[in-house]
Amino acid sequence: MEKKRLGVLVSGRGSNLQALIDASKKDDYPAKVVVVVSNNPEAYAIERAKKENIPVYIVKREDYKSKKEYEEKIREILIEYKVDLVVLAGYMKIIGKTLLDAFPWKIINIHPSLLPSFPGLEAQKKAWEYGVKISGCTVHFVDEGIDSGPIIGQRAVPVYDDDTPETLADRILQEEHKLIVESVKKILTEEYEIVGRRVVFKKKGAENI
């Protein structure tokens, strides 16, 4: 099987990046990480990529006059590596028009809440403070909004009475690792259509009526 090529954008620890790297080592997984781009030179994700001999590029926003120029550099790297799908794995920047236009419906993000609830930063803490009994994580296509793109998949996580924002975040993260791997596989191997804010996958064997 010829594996599809993933470009992963990161800003932090990179545990979701690691989940994708580990999955790609399996013969039946349809994708592999071919390049990693980070806006944060201190991100531990960089060490994860280097350990696997995956090319890493540090592209800092402050080194460019405009967001457009910043994203043009990232676009140049992703195109150079012939990326089929862009994965945001803890990437702490809002994607702009330059990248959206270059990779239409080819950029996905993992978010630590059950969207559309609690978009943006500190989603786990917001869910805990609000008092929800169920939280979780979401993988979605990226659009021009903040965590507002069509939803590809979700995993639910119970919120326990003795949870703290930190324990809840840790438990959600374990589900993120599974969901990002599953979602990349589904997007690359199954037929689907985008209907409003949902990604609808065609049931295998189903015929159009």
FIKOLZA-1660 file (N, C-alpha, C; in steps of 0.1 Angstrom, whole numbers, plus 5000, padded with zeros to 4 digits):
% residues 209
   i   px   py   pz ch aa at
   1 5008 4988 5000  A  M  N
   1 5000 5000 5000  A  M CA
   1 5009 5013 5000  A  M  C
   2 5006 5022 4991  A  E  N
   2 5013 5034 4991  A  E CA
   2 5006 5044 5001  A  E  C
   3 5014 5048 5011  A  K  N
   3 5008 5056 5021  A  K CA
   3 5006 5070 5017  A  K  C
   4 4995 5076 5021  A  K  N
   4 4993 5091 5019  A  K CA
   4 5003 5099 5028  A  K  C
   5 5005 5111 5025  A  R  N
   5 5016 5119 5031  A  R CA
   5 5010 5129 5040  A  R  C
   6 5013 5129 5053  A  L  N
   6 5008 5138 5063  A  L CA
   6 5019 5149 5066  A  L  C
   7 5014 5161 5067  A  G  N
   7 5022 5172 5072  A  G CA
   7 5015 5176 5085  A  G  C
   8 5023 5176 5096  A  V  N
   8 5017 5179 5109  A  V CA
   8 5023 5192 5115  A  V  C
   9 5014 5201 5119  A  L  N
   9 5017 5213 5125  A  L CA
   9 5016 5212 5140  A  L  C
  10 5026 5217 5148  A  V  N
  10 5026 5215 5162  A  V CA
  10 5031 5227 5169  A  V  C
  11 5028 5228 5182  A  S  N
  11 5033 5239 5191  A  S CA
  11 5038 5234 5204  A  S  C
  12 5034 5221 5208  A  G  N
  12 5037 5217 5222  A  G CA
  12 5043 5203 5223  A  G  C
  13 5037 5195 5232  A  R  N
  13 5043 5182 5235  A  R CA
  13 5043 5172 5224  A  R  C
  14 5033 5172 5216  A  G  N
  14 5033 5164 5204  A  G CA
  14 5029 5149 5206  A  G  C
  15 5021 5147 5217  A  S  N
  15 5016 5133 5219  A  S CA
  15 5007 5128 5208  A  S  C
  16 4999 5137 5202  A  N  N
  16 4991 5133 5191  A  N CA
  16 4999 5130 5179  A  N  C
  17 5010 5138 5177  A  L  N
  17 5019 5135 5166  A  L CA
  17 5025 5121 5168  A  L  C
  18 5029 5118 5181  A  Q  N
  18 5035 5105 5184  A  Q CA
  18 5025 5094 5180  A  Q  C
  19 5012 5096 5183  A  A  N
  19 5002 5086 5180  A  A CA
  19 5001 5083 5165  A  A  C
  20 5002 5094 5157  A  L  N
  20 5002 5092 5143  A  L CA
  20 5015 5085 5138  A  L  C
  21 5026 5089 5144  A  I  N
  21 5039 5082 5140  A  I CA
  21 5038 5067 5143  A  I  C
  22 5033 5064 5155  A  D  N
  22 5032 5050 5159  A  D CA
  22 5023 5042 5150  A  D  C
  23 5011 5048 5147  A  A  N
  23 5002 5042 5138  A  A CA
  23 5007 5039 5124  A  A  C
  24 5015 5049 5119  A  S  N
  24 5021 5048 5105  A  S CA
  24 5031 5036 5104  A  S  C
  25 5036 5031 5115  A  K  N
  25 5045 5020 5114  A  K CA
  25 5038 5007 5111  A  K  C
  26 5025 5007 5112  A  K  N
  26 5017 4995 5109  A  K CA
  26 5015 4994 5094  A  K  C
  27 5017 4982 5088  A  D  N
  27 5016 4981 5073  A  D CA
  27 5002 4985 5068  A  D  C
  28 4992 4983 5076  A  D  N
  28 4978 4985 5071  A  D CA
  28 4973 4999 5074  A  D  C
  29 4982 5008 5080  A  Y  N
  29 4977 5021 5082  A  Y CA
  29 4980 5030 5069  A  Y  C
  30 4971 5038 5065  A  P  N
  30 4972 5044 5051  A  P CA
  30 4980 5056 5050  A  P  C
  31 4986 5061 5061  A  A  N
  31 4993 5074 5061  A  A CA
  31 5006 5073 5068  A  A  C
  32 5015 5083 5065  A  K  N
  32 5028 5084 5072  A  K CA
  32 5031 5099 5073  A  K  C
  33 5037 5103 5084  A  V  N
  33 5041 5117 5086  A  V CA
  33 5054 5119 5079  A  V  C
  34 5054 5129 5069  A  V  N
  34 5066 5131 5061  A  V CA
  34 5072 5145 5065  A  V  C
  35 5066 5153 5072  A  V  N
  35 5072 5166 5076  A  V CA
  35 5064 5172 5088  A  V  C
  36 5072 5178 5097  A  V  N
  36 5066 5185 5109  A  V CA
  36 5070 5199 5109  A  V  C
  37 5060 5208 5111  A  V  N
  37 5063 5222 5112  A  V CA
  37 5059 5227 5125  A  V  C
  38 5068 5235 5132  A  S  N
  38 5064 5240 5145  A  S CA
  38 5067 5255 5146  A  S  C
  39 5058 5263 5152  A  N  N
  39 5060 5277 5154  A  N CA
  39 5068 5279 5167  A  N  C
  40 5070 5269 5175  A  N  N
  40 5076 5270 5188  A  N CA
  40 5089 5262 5188  A  N  C
  41 5101 5268 5188  A  P  N
  41 5113 5261 5188  A  P CA
  41 5116 5252 5201  A  P  C
  42 5108 5255 5211  A  E  N
  42 5110 5247 5224  A  E CA
  42 5100 5235 5224  A  E  C
  43 5092 5233 5215  A  A  N
  43 5082 5222 5215  A  A CA
  43 5088 5209 5216  A  A  C
  44 5084 5200 5225  A  Y  N
  44 5089 5187 5226  A  Y CA
  44 5086 5178 5214  A  Y  C
  45 5075 5182 5207  A  A  N
  45 5071 5175 5195  A  A CA
  45 5083 5175 5185  A  A  C
  46 5092 5185 5185  A  I  N
  46 5103 5185 5176  A  I CA
  46 5112 5173 5179  A  I  C
  47 5115 5170 5192  A  E  N
  47 5123 5159 5195  A  E CA
  47 5117 5146 5191  A  E  C
  48 5104 5145 5192  A  R  N
  48 5097 5133 5188  A  R CA
  48 5099 5130 5173  A  R  C
  49 5098 5141 5165  A  A  N
  49 5100 5139 5150  A  A CA
  49 5114 5136 5147  A  A  C
  50 5124 5143 5153  A  K  N
  50 5138 5140 5150  A  K CA
  50 5142 5126 5154  A  K  C
  51 5136 5121 5165  A  K  N
  51 5139 5107 5169  A  K CA
  51 5135 5097 5158  A  K  C
  52 5125 5101 5150  A  E  N
  52 5120 5092 5139  A  E CA
  52 5125 5096 5126  A  E  C
  53 5135 5105 5126  A  N  N
  53 5141 5110 5113  A  N CA
  53 5131 5117 5104  A  N  C
  54 5121 5123 5110  A  I  N
  54 5112 5131 5102  A  I CA
  54 5117 5145 5101  A  I  C
  55 5117 5151 5089  A  P  N
  55 5122 5165 5087  A  P CA
  55 5113 5174 5095  A  P  C
  56 5120 5184 5102  A  V  N
  56 5113 5194 5111  A  V CA
  56 5117 5208 5106  A  V  C
  57 5107 5217 5105  A  Y  N
  57 5110 5231 5102  A  Y CA
  57 5104 5239 5113  A  Y  C
  58 5112 5249 5118  A  I  N
  58 5108 5259 5128  A  I CA
  58 5104 5271 5120  A  I  C
  59 5091 5275 5121  A  V  N
  59 5087 5287 5114  A  V CA
  59 5080 5296 5124  A  V  C
  60 5086 5306 5129  A  K  N
  60 5081 5315 5139  A  K CA
  60 5073 5327 5133  A  K  C
  61 5062 5329 5139  A  R  N
  61 5053 5340 5133  A  R CA
  61 5061 5354 5134  A  R  C
  62 5068 5355 5145  A  E  N
  62 5075 5368 5147  A  E CA
  62 5086 5371 5137  A  E  C
  63 5090 5361 5130  A  D  N
  63 5100 5363 5120  A  D CA
  63 5095 5368 5106  A  D  C
  64 5082 5370 5106  A  Y  N
  64 5076 5374 5093  A  Y CA
  64 5067 5387 5095  A  Y  C
  65 5067 5396 5085  A  K  N
  65 5060 5408 5086  A  K CA
  65 5045 5407 5088  A  K  C
  66 5040 5396 5082  A  S  N
  66 5025 5395 5082  A  S CA
  66 5022 5380 5083  A  S  C
  67 5009 5377 5087  A  K  N
  67 5004 5364 5088  A  K CA
  67 5005 5357 5074  A  K  C
  68 5002 5365 5064  A  K  N
  68 5002 5359 5050  A  K CA
  68 5016 5354 5047  A  K  C
  69 5026 5362 5050  A  E  N
  69 5040 5358 5047  A  E CA
  69 5044 5345 5055  A  E  C
  70 5040 5345 5067  A  Y  N
  70 5042 5334 5076  A  Y CA
  70 5036 5321 5071  A  Y  C
  71 5024 5322 5067  A  E  N
  71 5017 5310 5061  A  E CA
  71 5022 5307 5047  A  E  C
  72 5027 5316 5040  A  E  N
  72 5032 5313 5027  A  E CA
  72 5045 5304 5029  A  E  C
  73 5052 5307 5039  A  K  N
  73 5064 5298 5042  A  K CA
  73 5060 5284 5045  A  K  C
  74 5050 5283 5054  A  I  N
  74 5045 5270 5058  A  I CA
  74 5039 5262 5045  A  I  C
  75 5031 5270 5037  A  R  N
  75 5026 5264 5025  A  R CA
  75 5037 5259 5016  A  R  C
  76 5047 5266 5015  A  E  N
  76 5059 5262 5006  A  E CA
  76 5065 5249 5011  A  E  C
  77 5066 5247 5024  A  I  N
  77 5072 5235 5030  A  I CA
  77 5062 5223 5027  A  I  C
  78 5049 5225 5030  A  L  N
  78 5040 5214 5028  A  L CA
  78 5039 5210 5014  A  L  C
  79 5039 5219 5004  A  I  N
  79 5039 5216 4990  A  I CA
  79 5051 5209 4986  A  I  C
  80 5063 5213 4991  A  E  N
  80 5076 5207 4988  A  E CA
  80 5075 5192 4992  A  E  C
  81 5069 5189 5003  A  Y  N
  81 5068 5175 5007  A  Y CA
  81 5056 5167 5002  A  Y  C
  82 5049 5174 4992  A  K  N
  82 5037 5167 4985  A  K CA
  82 5027 5162 4995  A  K  C
  83 5024 5170 5005  A  V  N
  83 5015 5166 5016  A  V CA
  83 5000 5164 5010  A  V  C
  84 4994 5153 5014  A  D  N
  84 4980 5150 5010  A  D CA
  84 4970 5155 5021  A  D  C
  85 4974 5155 5033  A  L  N
  85 4966 5160 5044  A  L CA
  85 4974 5167 5055  A  L  C
  86 4969 5178 5060  A  V  N
  86 4975 5186 5070  A  V CA
  86 4968 5183 5083  A  V  C
  87 4976 5180 5093  A  V  N
  87 4970 5177 5106  A  V CA
  87 4975 5187 5117  A  V  C
  88 4966 5194 5123  A  L  N
  88 4970 5203 5134  A  L CA
  88 4969 5195 5147  A  L  C
  89 4981 5193 5153  A  A  N
  89 4982 5184 5165  A  A CA
  89 4987 5193 5176  A  A  C
  90 4978 5201 5183  A  G  N
  90 4983 5210 5193  A  G CA
  90 4990 5222 5187  A  G  C
  91 4985 5226 5176  A  Y  N
  91 4991 5238 5169  A  Y CA
  91 4983 5250 5174  A  Y  C
  92 4990 5260 5180  A  M  N
  92 4983 5271 5188  A  M CA
  92 4983 5284 5179  A  M  C
  93 4980 5282 5167  A  K  N
  93 4977 5294 5158  A  K CA
  93 4965 5292 5150  A  K  C
  94 4958 5302 5147  A  I  N
  94 4946 5302 5139  A  I CA
  94 4950 5301 5124  A  I  C
  95 4945 5292 5117  A  I  N
  95 4948 5290 5103  A  I CA
  95 4941 5301 5095  A  I  C
  96 4949 5307 5086  A  G  N
  96 4943 5318 5078  A  G CA
  96 4941 5314 5064  A  G  C
  97 4937 5324 5056  A  K  N
  97 4932 5322 5042  A  K CA
  97 4943 5316 5033  A  K  C
  98 4955 5319 5036  A  T  N
  98 4966 5314 5027  A  T CA
  98 4967 5299 5027  A  T  C
  99 4967 5293 5039  A  L  N
  99 4967 5279 5040  A  L CA
  99 4954 5272 5037  A  L  C
 100 4943 5278 5041  A  L  N
 100 4930 5273 5037  A  L CA
 100 4928 5272 5022  A  L  C
 101 4932 5282 5015  A  D  N
 101 4930 5282 5000  A  D CA
 101 4940 5272 4994  A  D  C
 102 4951 5270 5000  A  A  N
 102 4961 5260 4994  A  A CA
 102 4957 5246 4996  A  A  C
 103 4950 5243 5008  A  F  N
 103 4946 5229 5011  A  F CA
 103 4931 5229 5015  A  F  C
 104 4922 5231 5005  A  P  N
 104 4908 5232 5007  A  P CA
 104 4903 5218 5012  A  P  C
 105 4897 5219 5025  A  W  N
 105 4892 5207 5031  A  W CA
 105 4902 5196 5032  A  W  C
 106 4914 5200 5034  A  K  N
 106 4926 5190 5036  A  K CA
 106 4933 5194 5048  A  K  C
 107 4927 5202 5057  A  I  N
 107 4934 5205 5070  A  I CA
 107 4924 5201 5081  A  I  C
 108 4929 5192 5090  A  I  N
 108 4921 5188 5101  A  I CA
 108 4927 5191 5115  A  I  C
 109 4919 5192 5125  A  N  N
 109 4923 5196 5138  A  N CA
 109 4917 5187 5149  A  N  C
 110 4925 5185 5160  A  I  N
 110 4920 5178 5171  A  I CA
 110 4918 5188 5182  A  I  C
 111 4906 5187 5189  A  H  N
 111 4902 5197 5199  A  H CA
 111 4897 5190 5211  A  H  C
 112 4901 5194 5223  A  P  N
 112 4898 5187 5235  A  P CA
 112 4884 5190 5242  A  P  C
 113 4874 5190 5233  A  S  N
 113 4860 5191 5239  A  S CA
 113 4851 5185 5228  A  S  C
 114 4838 5184 5232  A  L  N
 114 4828 5179 5223  A  L CA
 114 4822 5191 5216  A  L  C
 115 4828 5195 5205  A  L  N
 115 4823 5207 5198  A  L CA
 115 4809 5204 5193  A  L  C
 116 4801 5215 5192  A  P  N
 116 4805 5229 5193  A  P CA
 116 4806 5235 5207  A  P  C
 117 4805 5227 5217  A  S  N
 117 4807 5232 5231  A  S CA
 117 4822 5235 5233  A  S  C
 118 4825 5246 5240  A  F  N
 118 4838 5250 5245  A  F CA
 118 4849 5250 5234  A  F  C
 119 4847 5258 5224  A  P  N
 119 4858 5261 5214  A  P CA
 119 4869 5269 5220  A  P  C
 120 4880 5270 5213  A  G  N
 120 4891 5279 5218  A  G CA
 120 4900 5273 5229  A  G  C
 121 4907 5281 5235  A  L  N
 121 4917 5277 5245  A  L CA
 121 4911 5272 5258  A  L  C
 122 4918 5263 5265  A  E  N
 122 4915 5258 5278  A  E CA
 122 4901 5252 5278  A  E  C
 123 4898 5244 5268  A  A  N
 123 4885 5238 5267  A  A CA
 123 4882 5228 5278  A  A  C
 124 4892 5221 5283  A  Q  N
 124 4889 5211 5293  A  Q CA
 124 4886 5219 5306  A  Q  C
 125 4893 5229 5309  A  K  N
 125 4890 5237 5321  A  K CA
 125 4876 5244 5320  A  K  C
 126 4872 5249 5309  A  K  N
 126 4859 5255 5307  A  K CA
 126 4848 5244 5309  A  K  C
 127 4850 5232 5304  A  A  N
 127 4840 5222 5306  A  A CA
 127 4839 5218 5321  A  A  C
 128 4850 5217 5327  A  W  N
 128 4850 5213 5342  A  W CA
 128 4843 5224 5350  A  W  C
 129 4846 5237 5347  A  E  N
 129 4840 5248 5354  A  E CA
 129 4825 5249 5352  A  E  C
 130 4821 5246 5340  A  Y  N
 130 4807 5246 5336  A  Y CA
 130 4799 5236 5343  A  Y  C
 131 4806 5225 5347  A  G  N
 131 4799 5214 5354  A  G CA
 131 4793 5203 5346  A  G  C
 132 4798 5202 5333  A  V  N
 132 4792 5191 5325  A  V CA
 132 4796 5177 5331  A  V  C
 133 4788 5168 5328  A  K  N
 133 4791 5154 5332  A  K CA
 133 4797 5146 5322  A  K  C
 134 4797 5150 5309  A  I  N
 134 4804 5144 5298  A  I CA
 134 4812 5154 5290  A  I  C
 135 4824 5151 5288  A  S  N
 135 4832 5160 5279  A  S CA
 135 4838 5150 5268  A  S  C
 136 4849 5154 5262  A  G  N
 136 4855 5145 5252  A  G CA
 136 4864 5153 5243  A  G  C
 137 4865 5148 5231  A  C  N
 137 4874 5154 5221  A  C CA
 137 4867 5153 5207  A  C  C
 138 4872 5161 5198  A  T  N
 138 4866 5162 5184  A  T CA
 138 4877 5164 5174  A  T  C
 139 4876 5157 5163  A  V  N
 139 4884 5160 5151  A  V CA
 139 4875 5166 5141  A  V  C
 140 4879 5178 5135  A  H  N
 140 4871 5185 5126  A  H CA
 140 4880 5191 5114  A  H  C
 141 4873 5193 5103  A  F  N
 141 4880 5201 5093  A  F CA
 141 4881 5215 5097  A  F  C
 142 4892 5221 5093  A  V  N
 142 4894 5235 5097  A  V CA
 142 4888 5245 5086  A  V  C
 143 4881 5255 5091  A  D  N
 143 4876 5265 5083  A  D CA
 143 4881 5279 5088  A  D  C
 144 4874 5289 5084  A  E  N
 144 4879 5303 5088  A  E CA
 144 4876 5306 5102  A  E  C
 145 4868 5299 5109  A  G  N
 145 4864 5302 5122  A  G CA
 145 4873 5295 5133  A  G  C
 146 4870 5296 5145  A  I  N
 146 4877 5290 5156  A  I CA
 146 4870 5277 5160  A  I  C
 147 4876 5265 5157  A  D  N
 147 4870 5252 5160  A  D CA
 147 4856 5251 5155  A  D  C
 148 4853 5256 5143  A  S  N
 148 4839 5257 5138  A  S CA
 148 4837 5249 5126  A  S  C
 149 4847 5242 5121  A  G  N
 149 4846 5234 5109  A  G CA
 149 4838 5221 5110  A  G  C
 150 4834 5215 5099  A  P  N
 150 4826 5203 5099  A  P CA
 150 4833 5192 5108  A  P  C
 151 4825 5185 5116  A  I  N
 151 4830 5175 5125  A  I CA
 151 4831 5161 5119  A  I  C
 152 4843 5156 5120  A  I  N
 152 4847 5143 5114  A  I CA
 152 4844 5132 5124  A  I  C
 153 4847 5133 5137  A  G  N
 153 4845 5123 5147  A  G CA
 153 4847 5129 5161  A  G  C
 154 4841 5122 5170  A  Q  N
 154 4842 5126 5184  A  Q CA
 154 4843 5114 5193  A  Q  C
 155 4848 5116 5205  A  R  N
 155 4849 5105 5216  A  R CA
 155 4845 5112 5229  A  R  C
 156 4836 5105 5236  A  A  N
 156 4831 5111 5249  A  A CA
 156 4839 5106 5260  A  A  C
 157 4841 5114 5270  A  V  N
 157 4848 5111 5282  A  V CA
 157 4840 5115 5294  A  V  C
 158 4837 5107 5304  A  P  N
 158 4829 5111 5316  A  P CA
 158 4837 5120 5325  A  P  C
 159 4830 5129 5331  A  V  N
 159 4836 5139 5341  A  V CA
 159 4832 5134 5355  A  V  C
 160 4842 5130 5363  A  Y  N
 160 4840 5124 5376  A  Y CA
 160 4839 5135 5386  A  Y  C
 161 4832 5132 5397  A  D  N
 161 4830 5142 5408  A  D CA
 161 4844 5147 5414  A  D  C
 162 4854 5138 5414  A  D  N
 162 4866 5142 5420  A  D CA
 162 4877 5146 5410  A  D  C
 163 4872 5149 5397  A  D  N
 163 4881 5154 5387  A  D CA
 163 4886 5168 5390  A  D  C
 164 4898 5171 5385  A  T  N
 164 4903 5184 5384  A  T CA
 164 4904 5188 5369  A  T  C
 165 4906 5200 5365  A  P  N
 165 4908 5203 5351  A  P CA
 165 4920 5195 5346  A  P  C
 166 4930 5192 5354  A  E  N
 166 4942 5185 5349  A  E CA
 166 4939 5170 5347  A  E  C
 167 4932 5164 5357  A  T  N
 167 4929 5149 5355  A  T CA
 167 4919 5147 5343  A  T  C
 168 4910 5157 5342  A  L  N
 168 4901 5156 5330  A  L CA
 168 4908 5157 5317  A  L  C
 169 4918 5167 5317  A  A  N
 169 4925 5169 5304  A  A CA
 169 4934 5157 5301  A  A  C
 170 4939 5150 5311  A  D  N
 170 4948 5138 5309  A  D CA
 170 4939 5127 5303  A  D  C
 171 4927 5125 5308  A  R  N
 171 4919 5115 5303  A  R CA
 171 4913 5117 5289  A  R  C
 172 4910 5130 5286  A  I  N
 172 4906 5134 5273  A  I CA
 172 4918 5131 5263  A  I  C
 173 4930 5134 5267  A  L  N
 173 4942 5133 5259  A  L CA
 173 4943 5118 5254  A  L  C
 174 4941 5109 5263  A  Q  N
 174 4942 5095 5259  A  Q CA
 174 4932 5091 5248  A  Q  C
 175 4920 5097 5248  A  E  N
 175 4911 5095 5237  A  E CA
 175 4914 5103 5225  A  E  C
 176 4921 5114 5226  A  E  N
 176 4926 5122 5215  A  E CA
 176 4935 5113 5206  A  E  C
 177 4944 5106 5213  A  H  N
 177 4954 5098 5205  A  H CA
 177 4946 5087 5196  A  H  C
 178 4936 5082 5202  A  K  N
 178 4928 5072 5194  A  K CA
 178 4920 5078 5183  A  K  C
 179 4914 5090 5186  A  L  N
 179 4905 5096 5176  A  L CA
 179 4913 5102 5165  A  L  C
 180 4924 5108 5167  A  I  N
 180 4932 5114 5156  A  I CA
 180 4936 5103 5146  A  I  C
 181 4941 5092 5151  A  V  N
 181 4945 5080 5143  A  V CA
 181 4933 5075 5135  A  V  C
 182 4922 5073 5141  A  E  N
 182 4910 5068 5135  A  E CA
 182 4905 5078 5124  A  E  C
 183 4905 5091 5127  A  S  N
 183 4899 5101 5118  A  S CA
 183 4908 5102 5106  A  S  C
 184 4921 5103 5107  A  V  N
 184 4929 5103 5095  A  V CA
 184 4927 5091 5086  A  V  C
 185 4926 5080 5092  A  K  N
 185 4923 5068 5084  A  K CA
 185 4910 5069 5076  A  K  C
 186 4899 5073 5083  A  K  N
 186 4886 5074 5077  A  K CA
 186 4886 5084 5066  A  K  C
 187 4892 5096 5068  A  I  N
 187 4892 5106 5058  A  I CA
 187 4900 5101 5045  A  I  C
 188 4910 5093 5047  A  L  N
 188 4919 5089 5036  A  L CA
 188 4914 5077 5029  A  L  C
 189 4905 5069 5035  A  T  N
 189 4901 5056 5030  A  T CA
 189 4886 5054 5027  A  T  C
 190 4878 5063 5032  A  E  N
 190 4863 5062 5031  A  E CA
 190 4857 5073 5023  A  E  C
 191 4846 5070 5016  A  E  N
 191 4839 5081 5009  A  E CA
 191 4830 5089 5019  A  E  C
 192 4830 5102 5017  A  Y  N
 192 4822 5111 5026  A  Y CA
 192 4818 5123 5019  A  Y  C
 193 4809 5130 5025  A  E  N
 193 4805 5143 5020  A  E CA
 193 4803 5153 5032  A  E  C
 194 4805 5165 5029  A  I  N
 194 4803 5175 5040  A  I CA
 194 4789 5181 5039  A  I  C
 195 4781 5179 5050  A  V  N
 195 4768 5184 5050  A  V CA
 195 4766 5193 5062  A  V  C
 196 4766 5206 5059  A  G  N
 196 4766 5216 5070  A  G CA
 196 4778 5215 5078  A  G  C
 197 4777 5213 5091  A  R  N
 197 4788 5212 5100  A  R CA
 197 4792 5197 5103  A  R  C
 198 4787 5188 5095  A  R  N
 198 4790 5174 5097  A  R CA
 198 4797 5168 5085  A  R  C
 199 4805 5158 5088  A  V  N
 199 4811 5150 5077  A  V CA
 199 4803 5137 5078  A  V  C
 200 4796 5134 5067  A  V  N
 200 4788 5122 5066  A  V CA
 200 4796 5111 5058  A  V  C
 201 4799 5100 5064  A  F  N
 201 4806 5089 5057  A  F CA
 201 4796 5080 5051  A  F  C
 202 4799 5076 5039  A  K  N
 202 4790 5066 5032  A  K CA
 202 4792 5052 5037  A  K  C
 203 4781 5046 5041  A  K  N
 203 4782 5032 5046  A  K CA
 203 4787 5023 5035  A  K  C
 204 4796 5015 5039  A  K  N
 204 4802 5005 5030  A  K CA
 204 4792 4996 5025  A  K  C
 205 4791 4995 5011  A  G  N
 205 4782 4986 5005  A  G CA
 205 4769 4992 5002  A  G  C
 206 4767 5005 5007  A  A  N
 206 4754 5011 5005  A  A CA
 206 4754 5017 4990  A  A  C
 207 4742 5016 4984  A  E  N
 207 4740 5020 4971  A  E CA
 207 4732 5033 4971  A  E  C
 208 4734 5042 4962  A  N  N
 208 4726 5054 4961  A  N CA
 208 4712 5050 4956  A  N  C
 209 4702 5056 4963  A  I  N
 209 4688 5052 4960  A  I CA
 209 4682 5064 4952  A  I  C
% end
